[in-house]
Amino acid sequence: MLAVCVGCGGARPTLVTPSPSDTAATRPSDVSRPVPSPVGTRTRITFPPATLAPITSPNETSTAATVPGSNETSTAPVLPTSPTPTPPASPATTYEVLELSSAVLIGDAVFPAELAANSVERTQGLSERQGLEPGTGMLFIFEDREVSSFWMRNMLFSLDFVWISEDCRVVDITSNIPFPKPGTPTSELPSYRPSSPAAYNFEINAGETDKFGIRVGDAVRFTGIPDHMGDTCE
């Protein structure tokens, strides 16, 4: 901070350096005031080049580089290298995890299940979802216990269809059904039906019929189905 003597006759203003006590007593409001630049010339002082010591890590030693003579060859000093940074891990796939009170039991496999038991729920199905939690599925229940055809409209991941008869047996499996490319017209979407009459369709992640050893003829049982849905495979 600089103080300027004003009104000191006709003489040139004198620059005064405040004492430490004056500096300590500077009010906060004074800090924001612009400080006038001193008038005069500046002298540039040239300092000799600094000598820097080589930087080494705690577990390394360093050898100073030498200037080769006229009959020597030069070898660049080896500098310690920093460890290669590890690239960040890809984010894990996220799923819509629900508290499920129903389940589908096929052989020894138990799948917590969502229910699609009316026309609105069946039309929506798993469309526009980012994924299905592994080992879970969606059970489609029809009032007349007769499945209609299915397609993959607005699906974003692949599925296996497990077709279940009214007497609670696996009657057909449609595996690894691909999801359509974005913008595919609905008129170009294939439809899927079981090869034998079925009352239910159970949708799970693609590949899980093989993973859990599900086969045609396996016995099926449901748990947690509300009573108003009538007799099922409970």
C-alpha positions as CSV (number, residue, x, y, z in Angstrom):
1,M,0.0,0.0,0.0
2,L,1.3,3.5,-0.9
3,A,0.4,6.8,0.7
4,V,0.7,10.1,-1.2
5,C,1.6,13.4,0.4
6,V,-0.9,16.0,-1.0
7,G,-0.6,19.7,-0.5
8,C,3.1,19.7,0.3
9,G,3.7,23.0,-1.5
10,G,4.5,23.0,-5.2
11,A,6.9,20.2,-4.9
12,R,6.5,16.8,-6.6
13,P,4.3,14.4,-4.5
14,T,6.4,12.3,-2.2
15,L,5.8,8.5,-2.0
16,V,5.7,7.3,1.6
17,T,5.8,3.7,2.7
18,P,3.5,3.1,5.6
19,S,4.7,1.6,8.8
20,P,3.7,-1.9,9.7
21,S,1.3,-0.6,12.3
22,D,-0.4,1.6,9.6
23,T,-0.6,-1.4,7.3
24,A,-2.2,-3.6,10.0
25,A,-4.8,-0.8,10.7
26,T,-5.9,-0.7,7.1
27,R,-9.7,-0.8,7.0
28,P,-11.3,-3.4,4.7
29,S,-12.9,-0.5,2.7
30,D,-9.5,0.8,1.9
31,V,-8.4,-2.4,0.3
32,S,-10.8,-1.9,-2.7
33,R,-9.4,1.6,-3.5
34,P,-7.0,1.7,-6.5
35,V,-3.4,2.2,-5.6
36,P,-1.7,4.9,-7.6
37,S,1.3,3.8,-9.7
38,P,4.6,5.4,-8.6
39,V,6.2,7.8,-11.0
40,G,9.8,7.2,-12.0
41,T,12.0,4.8,-13.8
42,R,12.5,1.1,-13.1
43,T,15.9,-0.6,-13.0
44,R,16.0,-4.2,-14.4
45,I,18.3,-6.4,-12.5
46,T,19.7,-9.5,-14.2
47,F,20.1,-12.5,-11.9
48,P,22.4,-15.4,-12.6
49,P,20.6,-18.5,-13.8
50,A,19.5,-20.7,-11.0
51,T,20.9,-24.1,-10.6
52,L,18.1,-26.7,-10.2
53,A,18.7,-30.0,-8.5
54,P,17.3,-33.0,-10.3
55,I,13.9,-34.2,-8.9
56,T,13.8,-37.8,-7.8
57,S,11.2,-40.0,-6.3
58,P,11.9,-41.4,-2.8
59,N,12.8,-44.9,-4.2
60,E,15.0,-43.7,-7.1
61,T,18.5,-42.4,-7.4
62,S,19.6,-39.7,-9.9
63,T,22.7,-39.4,-11.9
64,A,23.7,-35.9,-13.0
65,A,24.1,-35.4,-16.7
66,T,27.6,-34.6,-17.9
67,V,28.7,-32.6,-20.9
68,P,30.5,-34.9,-23.4
69,G,34.0,-34.1,-24.6
70,S,34.9,-33.7,-28.2
71,N,35.6,-37.5,-28.6
72,E,32.6,-38.7,-26.5
73,T,29.0,-39.4,-27.4
74,S,26.1,-37.9,-25.5
75,T,23.6,-40.0,-23.6
76,A,20.4,-38.3,-22.5
77,P,19.9,-38.6,-18.8
78,V,17.1,-41.0,-17.8
79,L,14.4,-39.2,-15.9
80,P,12.0,-41.0,-13.6
81,T,8.7,-41.7,-15.2
82,S,5.3,-41.2,-13.6
83,P,3.0,-44.2,-13.4
84,T,0.5,-44.5,-16.2
85,P,-2.9,-43.3,-14.9
86,T,-5.6,-46.0,-14.8
87,P,-8.5,-45.2,-17.0
88,P,-11.8,-44.7,-15.1
89,A,-14.0,-47.8,-15.0
90,S,-17.1,-47.9,-17.2
91,P,-20.3,-47.1,-15.3
92,A,-22.2,-50.2,-14.3
93,T,-25.5,-51.0,-16.0
94,T,-28.4,-49.7,-14.0
95,Y,-31.7,-51.5,-13.7
96,E,-35.1,-50.5,-12.5
97,V,-35.2,-52.5,-9.2
98,L,-38.6,-53.1,-7.8
99,E,-39.9,-54.6,-4.6
100,L,-41.5,-57.7,-6.0
101,S,-44.0,-59.9,-4.1
102,S,-44.6,-62.4,-6.9
103,A,-42.4,-65.1,-8.2
104,V,-42.2,-67.7,-11.0
105,L,-40.6,-71.1,-10.1
106,I,-39.3,-73.1,-13.1
107,G,-37.6,-76.3,-12.1
108,D,-35.0,-75.3,-9.5
109,A,-34.9,-71.6,-10.6
110,V,-36.8,-68.9,-8.8
111,F,-37.5,-65.6,-10.5
112,P,-39.0,-62.6,-8.7
113,A,-41.6,-61.4,-11.1
114,E,-43.5,-58.3,-12.1
115,L,-47.1,-58.9,-13.3
116,A,-48.7,-57.6,-16.5
117,A,-52.3,-58.7,-15.9
118,N,-54.5,-56.1,-17.7
119,S,-54.5,-54.7,-21.2
120,V,-52.6,-51.5,-20.2
121,E,-49.8,-53.4,-18.4
122,R,-49.5,-56.0,-21.2
123,T,-49.3,-53.3,-23.9
124,Q,-46.6,-51.4,-22.0
125,G,-44.7,-54.6,-21.0
126,L,-41.0,-53.9,-20.7
127,S,-40.9,-51.3,-23.4
128,E,-38.7,-48.2,-22.9
129,R,-36.9,-49.7,-20.0
130,Q,-33.1,-49.6,-19.8
131,G,-32.9,-53.1,-18.6
132,L,-34.3,-55.9,-16.4
133,E,-32.5,-56.9,-13.2
134,P,-30.7,-60.2,-13.7
135,G,-32.7,-63.2,-12.4
136,T,-36.1,-61.4,-12.6
137,G,-38.8,-61.3,-15.2
138,M,-42.3,-60.1,-16.1
139,L,-45.2,-62.6,-16.2
140,F,-48.1,-61.9,-18.7
141,I,-51.4,-63.2,-17.5
142,F,-54.4,-63.2,-19.8
143,E,-58.0,-63.2,-18.6
144,D,-59.0,-66.0,-21.0
145,R,-55.7,-67.9,-20.4
146,E,-54.8,-67.7,-24.1
147,V,-51.7,-65.7,-25.1
148,S,-51.7,-63.4,-28.1
149,S,-48.7,-62.6,-30.3
150,F,-45.9,-60.5,-28.9
151,W,-43.4,-58.1,-30.5
152,M,-40.5,-55.9,-29.3
153,R,-41.9,-52.5,-29.9
154,N,-39.8,-49.8,-28.1
155,M,-37.6,-52.4,-26.5
156,L,-34.1,-51.4,-25.5
157,F,-32.7,-54.9,-24.6
158,S,-33.0,-58.5,-25.7
159,L,-35.3,-61.1,-24.1
160,D,-36.1,-64.8,-23.8
161,F,-39.8,-65.7,-23.9
162,V,-40.8,-68.7,-21.8
163,W,-44.3,-69.9,-22.9
164,I,-46.3,-71.7,-20.2
165,S,-49.4,-73.8,-20.6
166,E,-52.5,-73.6,-18.5
167,D,-51.5,-76.9,-16.9
168,C,-48.3,-75.2,-15.7
169,R,-45.6,-76.6,-18.0
170,V,-43.1,-75.0,-20.3
171,V,-44.4,-75.6,-23.8
172,D,-42.0,-73.5,-25.8
173,I,-39.0,-71.2,-25.5
174,T,-38.1,-68.3,-27.8
175,S,-34.5,-67.3,-27.0
176,N,-32.4,-64.3,-27.7
177,I,-35.0,-62.1,-29.3
178,P,-33.2,-58.9,-30.4
179,F,-34.5,-55.5,-29.8
180,P,-35.2,-53.3,-32.8
181,K,-33.0,-50.5,-34.2
182,P,-34.2,-47.0,-33.2
183,G,-36.8,-45.7,-35.7
184,T,-37.9,-49.1,-37.0
185,P,-41.5,-48.8,-38.2
186,T,-44.0,-50.9,-36.3
187,S,-45.0,-52.5,-39.6
188,E,-41.5,-54.0,-39.9
189,L,-41.4,-55.5,-36.4
190,P,-41.7,-59.3,-36.3
191,S,-44.2,-61.0,-34.0
192,Y,-43.7,-64.1,-31.9
193,R,-46.1,-66.8,-30.9
194,P,-45.6,-70.2,-29.2
195,S,-45.6,-73.4,-31.2
196,S,-48.1,-75.0,-28.7
197,P,-51.1,-73.4,-26.9
198,A,-50.0,-71.3,-24.0
199,A,-51.8,-69.4,-21.2
200,Y,-48.8,-67.3,-20.0
201,N,-45.7,-65.7,-21.3
202,F,-42.8,-65.1,-19.0
203,E,-40.2,-62.6,-20.2
204,I,-36.6,-62.8,-18.8
205,N,-33.2,-61.5,-19.9
206,A,-31.8,-63.0,-23.1
207,G,-29.7,-66.0,-22.4
208,E,-31.2,-66.8,-19.0
209,T,-33.1,-69.8,-20.1
210,D,-29.8,-71.5,-20.9
211,K,-28.1,-70.0,-17.8
212,F,-30.8,-71.5,-15.5
213,G,-31.2,-74.7,-17.5
214,I,-34.9,-74.1,-18.4
215,R,-36.2,-76.7,-20.8
216,V,-39.5,-77.5,-22.6
217,G,-41.6,-79.8,-20.2
218,D,-40.3,-78.2,-17.0
219,A,-42.9,-77.8,-14.3
220,V,-43.9,-74.2,-13.4
221,R,-45.4,-72.7,-10.2
222,F,-46.4,-69.1,-9.3
223,T,-46.4,-67.5,-5.9
224,G,-47.8,-64.2,-4.7
225,I,-50.5,-63.9,-7.4
226,P,-53.5,-61.8,-6.2
227,D,-56.7,-63.7,-5.7
228,H,-58.7,-61.6,-8.0
229,M,-56.7,-62.9,-11.0
230,G,-58.4,-66.3,-10.5
231,D,-56.8,-69.7,-10.7
232,T,-53.2,-69.8,-11.9
233,C,-50.2,-72.0,-11.4
234,E,-50.1,-71.6,-7.6
